[in-house]
Amino acid sequence: MKHLIEKLEQSRRLTGEEYLALLQHRDPPTTACLRERAVAVRKEHFGNTVYVRGLIEVTNYCKNDCYYCGIRRGNRKAERYRLTKEQILECCALGYELGFRTFVLQGGEDPYFTDDILADILKEMRGGYPDCAITLSFGERSRASYQRFFDAGANRYLLRHETACAEHYRRLHPEPLTLEHRKQCLYALKEIGYQVGTGFMVGSPGQTLEHLAQDLCFIQEFQPQMVGLGPFIPHQDTCFAAEPSGTVELTTFLLSVLRLMIPNLLLPSTTALGTIDPFGREKGIEAGANVVMPNLSPVSVRKSYALYDNKICTGEEAAECKLGLERRMQAIGYEVVTQRGDFSPIP
Ligand code: 5AD
């Protein structure tokens, strides 16, 4: 498999068959070699720095009913909340004080947050924090909405494709959601000028290695600036409650592949990875990830933003959360930095 790893590092692309072959041969020497190359490439582009993003979970209302997600519309047990504009701005003020220079506003697809309401919040944030990056993660919207948010000051948008296989997409999402529309949104975001993040869950129900090879091919073609990748974790109040979680092993393997495919990629070591393993986020960084996203949401709503069971950091204040991560990164020889860390093209 070494020749495939070399080819990936040199040319930054493989065929679908080659990605599949790599995924099928994850023996210890292959994994070690892949990780070693990924860490070397990461070092070349980012040294030992880890970027930090302050995550603000704005609303857990959602009009969608994705089978895997704890805040799906059909979950009657979810305690719903929405932050007010004032609460969101308070999170930013606290975050700025703590050194965050990227704010990520994330939420379910909540019709309450109309274009007017969101654009108004964004303008205020942009005015108050001209030196900060603003990332949005509010799912699928019209091209016109995306344009409005961009004009109001948003710079980045996260929208995971979840799976690049239309049939598998259908197994995870009921109508009217489709992979095709999801992809249209992603291309629209890119055209507007956002730094765009996509991604998928590892080990989602029904997922095969062939699907993952397709995911890698899609990412190779789309060339996102960011990729969000975490293990699937079941949520007790969903149809997939009894399904097994994704593994640290496969997730970190994929992080390494992505680092070689797009060397300057912004690649978070996710909360989901930290949830299935006490050192999951460290393992993600040591596989080639370079971003961490501590939670800036008010502690009072943390537990309600439960996409999956046993999510970590639901009881900590933002300051503790960030300090904890800084210490963890230091302990493995990495340094959390406050720069806003935009995607910079390779010259
Ligand atoms: N396990 C892991 N990740 C999940 N997400 C949603 N539900 C789960 C789950 N049960 C991820 C999706 C979504 C992101 C915000 O969270 O990939 O895009």
Residues whose N, C-alpha, C, O or C-beta is under 5 A from the ligand:
A	BS01	5AD	Y68 C69 G70 R160 M201 P231 F232 I233 P234 H235 A272 L307 Y308
